[in-house]
């Protein structure tokens, strides 16, 4: 009896999980878009609206990386004020913060390049459609 109850509860949980996954898998214009959906959209995009969605997505990622980089820069500056002596092993906390800041700036630059690429494609397709 308890085994049947556990199996039925497990079935309900799996059904609810599947329903949530199906709802998340359907892209909506204003909702959250997953990285997998963006990758698929980048491969098959051909309308200005799709290129605009991609440009907006990469623009948002660029802003997120820039915000994280600004936070990491303040941490890097805070850590560089600490004088713990010359005998510190590499990587020092200052080096770690610096490396993370550099990585975040690199990713922000990469996202900016993708944003510009898709924004230009959206503009080019819009101008061609207007003719």
N, C-alpha and C positions, 0 to 999 in steps of 0.2 A: 504494500500500500504506500509506504513512504517512498519507495523507489519510483512508483508511478507519479507521485506528486512532484518529485525532483525532476523527472523527465519532462513533465508538462510545464513546470516553471522554466526549465531550460529552453524549451521550445518557444515559450512566450518571450523570453529575453532575446533569443536569436531572431525572432520575427520582428520585435521592436527595433533591434539593432539594424536589421536589413532595411526596414522602412526608413530609418534615419539616414543610412548610407545612400539609399536611392534618392532621397530628397536632397542630400548634399551633392549628389552626382549631377543633378540637373542644373546647368548654369542659368542664372538669372541675371538680368541686366544690372541690378543694383546690389545683388547679394555678394557673398564671399565667393571668390574663385580660387580653386585649389591650384597648386603648381602643376599638377598633371593636366588639368584642363587648359592652363596657359600654354604648356608645351604642345598639346594637341592643336590648340587654336593657332599657335605660331606656325605650325606646319601647313595648316589648311586655310589660313586667312586670305581673303581676297576682296573683302569689301572695306570701305573706309571706316565703317562702324567697328568692325573687328580689329582693324589696325589701331583705332582710337582706344579700344578697350585694352589692347596690349600696351600702348604708350602710357595710358593711365596707370596700369598695373606696375610697369617698370618705374614710372615716376614716383609712385607710392613707395616702392622698395628703395629707391634712391633716397627719398626723404627719411625713411626709417634708418638706413645706414648712416646718413649724415648726422642724425640725432644721436645714434649710438656712438659715433666717432667723436662728437662734441663731448659727450659724457666721459668717454675714455681719455680724451685729451686733458680734461680737468684732473682725472685720476693720475695720468702720466705726470702732469705738473706737480701734483701733490706728492707723488712718490719720489720725484727728482729732488725735492726739498729735504728728504730724509738722508742724513749722512750717517751711514752705518759702517763706514770704514772702507779701506781699499781691498780688504781680503774677501770680498763677496764673490761667491761663485756665479758663473754665468748659467742661466739667465737671471739677472737680478730682477726684482720686482719692477724697477724702472724700465728695464729692457722688455719685459713681458707686456707692460702697458703700452710702450712705444710700438712694439710689433703688432699688437692688437689694433691700435689706432691706424697704423699703416694698412693693415688688412681691410679694415672697415672703409677707409678712404678709397682703396683699390676697388672694393665691391661697389661703392657708391658711384665711382667713375664708370665701372662696367654697366651698371644699371642705367646711368645717364646716357651712355652710348646707345643702349638698346631702346631707351625711350625716344631718343632723337631719330633713330632709324625708323621706328614704327610711326612716329609722328610725321616724318617726311613721306612715308608711303601713304599714310592716310590723306595728307594734303595733295599728293600727286594723283591719287585715285579720285579725289574730290574734284580736282581741276579737270581731269580727263572726262569725268561724268558730266561736268557742267557744259562741256563743249557740245 
